[in-house]
Amino acid sequence: MRFAWIILAFAIIGAAMVHLRLEQASVRAQTYRLEVRRSEVRRDLWDRQIYLGRLTPPYQEDLRGRELAIELLAPGQTLDGEQIVKRE
């Protein structure tokens, strides 16, 4: 009878080890998928930053300001009598 309990305990331990190994493999696969997705998102972010940088290159900032009707003032100039920037 004692021998049967020992065999049963070893069987339960073996089943638990198999279950843990399967869970470990599943977690590894999920980690790999997340790393791949992370690199895709970083690549997409980089592409969007480059795209936004192309929308406002230095030589077109003045043109875009005129399109948006932004009034730009040099340091020390005033707008309607109020001093915007004080040059010291």
DOVEX-247639 format. One line per field, with one value per residue: residue in three letters; residue number from 1; x, y, z of N, C-alpha, C in turn. Coordinates in steps of 0.001 Angstrom, whole numbers. Example, Ala and Ser with C-alpha at 12.3 -4.5 7.8 and 13.67 -1.06 7.14 Angstrom:
BEGIN
selum c(Ala/Ser)
paza c(1/2)
n_xx c(13190/12850)
n_yy c(-5690/-2250)
n_zz c(7800/7080)
ca_xx c(12300/13670)
ca_yy c(-4500/-1060)
ca_zz c(7800/7140)
c_xx c(13200/12900)
c_yy c(-3300/30)
c_zz c(7800/7870)
% end
This chain:
BEGIN
selum c(Met/Arg/Phe/Ala/Trp/Ile/Ile/Leu/Ala/Phe/Ala/Ile/Ile/Gly/Ala/Ala/Met/Val/His/Leu/Arg/Leu/Glu/Gln/Ala/Ser/Val/Arg/Ala/Gln/Thr/Tyr/Arg/Leu/Glu/Val/Arg/Arg/Ser/Glu/Val/Arg/Arg/Asp/Leu/Trp/Asp/Arg/Gln/Ile/Tyr/Leu/Gly/Arg/Leu/Thr/Pro/Pro/Tyr/Gln/Glu/Asp/Leu/Arg/Gly/Arg/Glu/Leu/Ala/Ile/Glu/Leu/Leu/Ala/Pro/Gly/Gln/Thr/Leu/Asp/Gly/Glu/Gln/Ile/Val/Lys/Arg/Glu)
paza c(1/2/3/4/5/6/7/8/9/10/11/12/13/14/15/16/17/18/19/20/21/22/23/24/25/26/27/28/29/30/31/32/33/34/35/36/37/38/39/40/41/42/43/44/45/46/47/48/49/50/51/52/53/54/55/56/57/58/59/60/61/62/63/64/65/66/67/68/69/70/71/72/73/74/75/76/77/78/79/80/81/82/83/84/85/86/87/88)
n_xx c(821/1945/3807/2235/1285/3637/4278/2053/2507/4903/3926/2128/3912/5457/3504/2938/5422/5544/3381/4310/6542/5298/3878/6035/7198/5109/5070/7581/7219/5238/6650/8571/6895/5930/8299/8900/6693/7149/9481/8407/6604/8356/9769/7712/7123/9513/9419/7180/8134/10131/8535/7005/9080/9728/7573/7899/10450/13411/13625/11045/9539/8901/7178/5068/4239/3229/1130/-507/-1105/432/1770/4953/7364/10287/12916/12289/10461/7126/3674/740/1393/2270/5027/6584/8940/11803/14842/17968)
n_yy c(-1191/1204/1531/2080/4640/6097/5801/7105/9715/10348/10298/12454/14552/14367/14955/17581/18768/18481/20086/22599/22946/23158/25537/27261/27187/28337/30926/31829/31873/33832/36036/36323/37013/39466/40964/41098/42566/44894/45868/46387/48441/50407/50879/51896/54216/55606/56001/57688/59912/60768/61397/63529/65295/65893/67376/69894/71255/73301/75297/75614/76531/79241/79501/77805/79150/81460/80337/79539/81951/83151/85609/86704/88110/90075/90112/92567/93972/95346/94573/96010/98029/96654/95199/92347/90778/91427/92810/92579)
n_zz c(0/797/-1197/-3415/-2800/-2981/-5690/-6768/-5789/-7135/-9749/-9707/-9206/-11545/-13505/-12758/-13320/-16101/-16812/-15897/-17547/-20044/-19648/-19319/-21881/-23307/-22232/-23027/-25822/-26004/-24996/-26991/-29164/-28218/-28136/-30850/-31744/-30312/-31553/-34073/-33464/-32541/-34902/-36488/-35035/-35400/-38197/-38329/-36943/-38681/-40879/-39816/-39399/-42013/-42766/-41682/-42510/-42000/-44040/-44882/-42800/-42610/-44783/-44013/-41734/-42889/-44337/-42251/-41241/-39200/-37221/-37059/-34936/-34602/-32093/-29643/-31161/-31306/-30787/-31434/-29620/-27355/-25794/-26872/-26777/-24936/-25573/-24226)
ca_xx c(0/2849/4442/1256/1279/4883/4113/1071/3166/5812/3100/1623/5068/5782/2478/3135/6608/5177/2533/5154/7365/4432/3632/7278/7313/4093/5517/8693/6656/4564/7703/9143/5919/5901/9533/8742/5721/7822/10371/7553/6067/9461/10045/6610/7331/10633/8921/6291/8965/10766/7474/6713/10234/9677/6498/8346/11899/13744/13395/9623/8847/8339/6028/3959/3757/2384/-99/-1340/-1292/1081/2561/6214/7996/11692/13093/12190/9325/5899/2419/-313/1894/2752/6320/6528/10253/12701/16239/18860)
ca_yy c(0/2354/1624/2710/6073/6668/5868/8168/10999/10601/10591/13823/15438/14328/15705/18996/19223/18603/21266/23781/23076/23671/26946/27982/27325/29297/32265/32182/32218/35119/37041/36524/37761/40835/41627/41385/43658/46100/46391/46944/49717/51370/51218/52756/55509/56256/56447/58833/61060/61234/62017/64828/66154/66353/68356/71229/71478/74696/76237/75790/77029/80549/79286/77244/80231/82333/79602/79530/83362/83422/86827/86525/89373/90011/90547/93999/94551/95371/94274/96874/98796/95810/94609/90894/90291/92508/92465/93260)
ca_zz c(0/834/-2502/-4307/-2497/-3513/-7149/-7017/-5539/-8257/-10932/-9559/-9393/-12985/-14238/-12452/-14050/-17513/-16915/-15749/-18754/-21103/-19340/-19575/-23334/-23730/-21827/-23915/-27129/-25862/-24848/-28321/-29956/-27723/-28572/-32278/-31833/-29797/-32585/-35119/-32987/-32533/-36297/-36912/-34386/-36081/-39496/-38120/-36580/-39916/-41668/-39220/-39653/-43404/-42920/-41272/-42586/-41674/-45134/-45126/-41621/-42919/-45669/-43233/-40879/-43712/-44630/-41049/-40879/-37919/-37293/-36348/-34586/-34219/-30711/-29422/-31878/-30522/-31465/-30868/-28499/-26260/-26124/-26762/-26361/-24553/-25858/-23283)
c_xx c(866/3498/3519/1203/2526/4789/3141/1706/4126/5045/2570/2751/5459/4785/2635/4343/6299/4327/3368/6041/6547/4126/4869/7464/6315/4512/6681/8183/5971/5581/8330/8189/5861/7149/9457/7794/6343/8733/9567/7011/7159/9799/8970/6753/8448/10188/8019/7079/9655/9740/7142/7868/10245/8580/6956/9867/12186/13422/11916/8863/8204/7109/4826/3391/2863/1071/-1058/-1605/-756/1946/3804/6861/9451/11817/13053/11042/8075/4699/1332/166/2401/4063/6270/7834/11133/14130/17127/20287)
c_yy c(1258/2600/2325/4215/6765/6821/6992/9553/11344/10941/12020/14830/15502/15128/17205/19545/19405/19859/22551/24012/23623/25157/27789/28198/28343/30727/32716/32606/33583/36253/37349/37347/39225/41613/41994/42566/44973/46707/46987/48313/50779/51818/52163/54155/56291/56793/57671/60074/61635/61948/63405/65809/66680/67394/69769/71342/72965/75677/76448/76317/78382/80407/78752/78296/81184/81646/79633/80943/83659/84659/86649/87884/89138/90451/92067/94655/94467/95063/95056/97579/97972/95155/93108/90360/91474/92055/93257/93121)
c_zz c(0/-527/-3505/-4062/-3050/-5025/-7510/-6818/-6680/-9532/-10876/-9777/-10869/-13814/-13997/-13209/-15532/-17719/-16822/-16962/-19918/-20886/-19642/-21082/-23867/-23404/-22697/-25285/-27073/-25729/-26205/-29185/-29519/-28131/-30048/-32460/-31361/-30855/-33742/-34709/-32968/-33951/-36827/-36301/-35077/-37441/-39355/-37736/-37813/-40791/-41130/-39432/-41069/-43610/-42589/-41322/-42376/-42790/-45421/-43905/-41893/-43812/-44907/-42281/-41654/-44068/-43448/-40525/-39484/-38090/-36419/-36129/-34209/-32769/-30605/-30159/-31016/-31402/-30752/-29601/-27328/-26680/-25855/-26188/-26042/-24772/-24933/-23687)
% end
